[in-house]
Amino acid sequence: MTATVQAPFALGTHALTALLGEWRHGGRAHAELAEKLRLLLIDGRIRSGTRLPAEREIAAALGVSRTTIVSAYRRLRERGILYSVQGSGSVLALPPTSAHDDTALPLEIDFSKGTPPAWTELPTFAARALQHLPERMATGGIDLFGLPELRERIAARFTERGAPTSPENILITLGAQHAIALVARTLLGRADRVVVETPGYPHALDAFLSAGARLVASPLTPRGTDARHLEDTMRDARPSLVYLMPDFHNPTGSSLADADRERLLRASSRTGTPLLVDETTAELDIDRPGTTTPFAAFPSHGASLITVGSVSKTVWSGLRIGWIRADRHLIERFALARPAADMGNSVVDQLMATEILPEMPRLLRQRAAQLGVGRDHAVSLLRELLPAWEVPDVHGGLALWVGLGAPLSSALVLSARGRGVTITSGSRFGIDGAFERNIRIPFTAPIPTLTEGIGRLAAAWAAVGTADAGPGRRGAAAEAAFVV
Ligand SMILES: Cc1ncc(COP(=O)(O)O)c(C=O)c1O
């Protein structure tokens, strides 16, 4: 294979070993290693154009023979995704896209992100917020907890929705991802266990791993969370944290039953394990807007409950405002841990969020209508064009977790890439390469884009396994490592 690569990124043995995680599953070592590397490349966790460590080094780090590595690398070369660059060793890269015939396809379509369009009234509220800026300019500008009036408004919304909350229970963050990472970095020590549901939201898993934690998987059932399994795992694995997405779980869109919430709160209280509840997508109820109840509204039974949320999926992902709701002492710990990585939120963003929060009920009704149109269109088109796929019924959220009926998710990702569609393979939502039988299809794009994108996915699926499935005429963005 010929390809031009300038200045490949180098991946050290240590980083590669961490990315590989548990790659042995009892089969032939070279085949399993090659497959894991292929998945890491396709789902973007290894950037295209990355130089792998020398065979001898990686063999020593993984405790396998050099022949195993040579055979794994040979397999990847045969698949056209590893090649040698003189003086640079072996480079792992997605197949190059060829220059010819690049007029045949219209714009590239990004199905790797489930982000709704910005709320159209945002400029009005931004203008109102700026009127309050002069009074703020007399202060130093840094506040690790966040603007008092925004904390008050967020607390008031929790209270109105059934979870009595005071502003001291709220810390403003730079979105929900920052909130998750801050909780992880503050509460977790090296090798602590965190129970996560699989499939799950990839960047939360990344945050726990970066804090040094080990992940313990609790698989979702076809109906959603397996509360009994979670309860048993809390008892047996003695984790330091359990991470949940109770409403409109990303990627499956499932919701946790009320009885299971109570059950998990009781288990948390018995075992002393805090529950980290991610409500970033909780208010995206399409069929009954405004009716989801915060987890914190259920009787706590003395459990330690930490809720995170943000305005990313309701208002706009570009407004980097999120929050943590927790016991006041924990909130103080989170604030104290902040300066190692950030010095608080922008005052202007916080003023905007303060203006917008009272509008949430109206905004959520508009969102529900908009997301409902996208969902219904995507579901009916997928069922028409791809009748063999399992397309679920979801009542909220941003995406469909579709069953392909065969372990071909990463093959579909490559084939779609050749047709100008970037999409994330199912494996990105799991641990150690699971979920090759699924793909997440967001329904947040405008209708014409959804129509075109799903049409291209159908063409890409028809070509999977044929000579036409590989490098495309015009590649979409090379990697879908960043998934929201
Ligand atoms: C479940 C979940 N949690 C957290 C986030 C991160 O959200 P934010 O943009 O507020 O950081 C996302 C974004 O996709 C998400 O889906």
The ligand as an SDF file (V2000), in Angstrom:
LIG
                    3D

 16 16  0  0  0  0  0  0  0  0999 V2000
  -24.5570   11.4910   28.6970 C   0  0  0  0  0  0  0  0  0  0  0  0
  -23.6570   12.6550   28.4590 C   0  0  0  0  0  0  0  0  0  0  0  0
  -22.9840   13.1950   29.4920 N   0  0  0  0  0  0  0  0  0  0  0  0
  -22.1790   14.2530   29.3320 C   0  0  0  0  0  0  0  0  0  0  0  0
  -21.9950   14.8200   28.0970 C   0  0  0  0  0  0  0  0  0  0  0  0
  -21.0820   16.0000   27.9750 C   0  0  0  0  0  0  0  0  0  0  0  0
  -21.8720   17.1360   27.9260 O   0  0  0  0  0  0  0  0  0  0  0  0
  -21.3170   18.6280   27.9670 P   0  0  0  0  0  0  0  0  0  0  0  0
  -21.3350   19.1100   26.5510 O   0  0  0  0  0  0  0  0  0  0  0  0
  -22.2490   19.3680   28.8400 O   0  0  0  0  0  0  0  0  0  0  0  0
  -19.9310   18.5840   28.5250 O   0  0  0  0  0  0  0  0  0  0  0  0
  -22.6580   14.2950   26.9890 C   0  0  0  0  0  0  0  0  0  0  0  0
  -22.4540   14.8400   25.6610 C   0  0  0  0  0  0  0  0  0  0  0  0
  -22.7530   14.2270   24.6850 O   0  0  0  0  0  0  0  0  0  0  0  0
  -23.5170   13.1820   27.1750 C   0  0  0  0  0  0  0  0  0  0  0  0
  -24.1890   12.6400   26.1640 O   0  0  0  0  0  0  0  0  0  0  0  0
  1  2  1  0
  2  3  1  0
  2 15  2  0
  3  4  2  0
  4  5  1  0
  5  6  1  0
  5 12  2  0
  6  7  1  0
  7  8  1  0
  8  9  2  0
  8 10  1  0
  8 11  1  0
 12 13  1  0
 12 15  1  0
 13 14  2  0
 15 16  1  0
M  END
$$$$
